[in-house]
Amino acid sequence: MEKNIIVTDEMGRQIGTTYEKRAWGLVKKGRACYTDDSTIMMFAEEDTSGYVFHYMEDHTMNYIYFDAKKWSLDTAAKSVGERSFIQDFDGKMTEIFQVGAWDSEVSRITSEPMALEGATDYTFVFWLNGGENEDNDETCRLEVIFDGDINKVNAYKLNRTFIAPTLKVEGWELYAITFTTPAGDTVSTELRFTAGKAPMAVMKAEELSTYDGWENDPDLYEEYRPYRANIVFSDGWPSGKEYWYSTACLKELYPEIKPPKRKPKRGNTEEKKETKNFDFGKEIGKFAKTIGDSATAFAGKVKNKASEIKKSAYADRASKKTKEAAEKLKVYGSIVGEQVEGFVSDITSAENQEKMKNVIDRVGEAMTEAVRKGDEAASAVLSKTKEALNKYREQKKAEQEAKAAAEAEFVAEEMAETVDTIEALEDAITAAEDEITALQDRAEALDDEVEALNAEIAKEAEPSEAKLDEVKALVTEKGEILEKLDTLRNKLDELRSEKAEAAKKAEALSEDEEDK
């Protein structure tokens, strides 16, 4: 949405820009008129100080809007996050940026650099979700960085109660952060979100006036939750009895808390009426009001045209054309006055009143017949739909039960195989340990035999070749035993590792069995 309508005062001087929708609202309220397709002129009121111009409420407001495509992950910090599309409050697809995780690592996303005017106020508007955890030790922060200088950083804590949001709707919080750029012609500015120990999501917001009339929609159990809603979970928080702050648990703890009755906060606020209870009297009233609105719109066009001539008169105040413009205004006023009088006369004539009554009667009869036929057709369709839906539910239930049984059987078989594997590994480990013990005993015995032979050889004046050969054979055997011991110990480590992995698998399968 762009401010593509120029706003001028009655002298034709530009005093700002605004949105097309806001411009039309000002014209409709009689505070301005169109001078061309992209320009409106504000009307002025006299007071003792001269002209007081009705400026737009936010005509000096410089908004910055969140655009997920113009933000990127900080790869140097090993940040985690992703862009994805979700449905916004009106069911339309909009792109968000999710950043951070539940671990202790800090993740960041940064905007593209923006060249902003120096010494100027800017307001960054965005919707925020998540960014808090149950331990109250998370990081959820917006940083505004000027000229890439870390000493020129404005930091805003967006978690807990550091900064109050403007609005809360369906688990999202609307923030409007206003900051002032340092002095200078232009200032290179970057925006950065930082999240740690809790994922958060950011979604585009519009200017604050867009949300006029929206009702605040906080979490019903907000004061009891350890943290605010997070779209990671289906209803904003983990479900299950093990989470004391889940919605199900809090409903049991505080049954007296009931959701308030709220009016619609956006879109079409007209209540839907049952077709069977169609009020033709009210509809006739609406039809008459439509005619009245048409007359009002026609009168508005007349006023706008008069304002154009009036503007021309102001613009030519110092010229000879002033008198000519005033004459045009007088003549035009007379002409349009006659047109309005004729238009109103046509509407209120007895002949037209009778025609309108006949048309409305015929429309009413046709609508009554259409409603009757529509009810019969709708009833038949509804009956068939219910029948098909029940059949589909039964089929899905049978499929789910069969699938669950098959999964449970598979898990049981895999569990049995895993248990057999663990027992076989235990036997192999025991055998390896026994073999290692036997080899260690044999190595010690060889040491004793070698020591005894060496003692005998030392006593002999001339050692016999047979004893020397026997010593060499014993030493060689010990060397072979030591090598075998190394191999067996490595094998034992591998067997123990396999057993540990099998034990983990058995534990996981046991949990699966409980779930099934």
Disulfide bonds with the S-S distance in Angstrom:
none
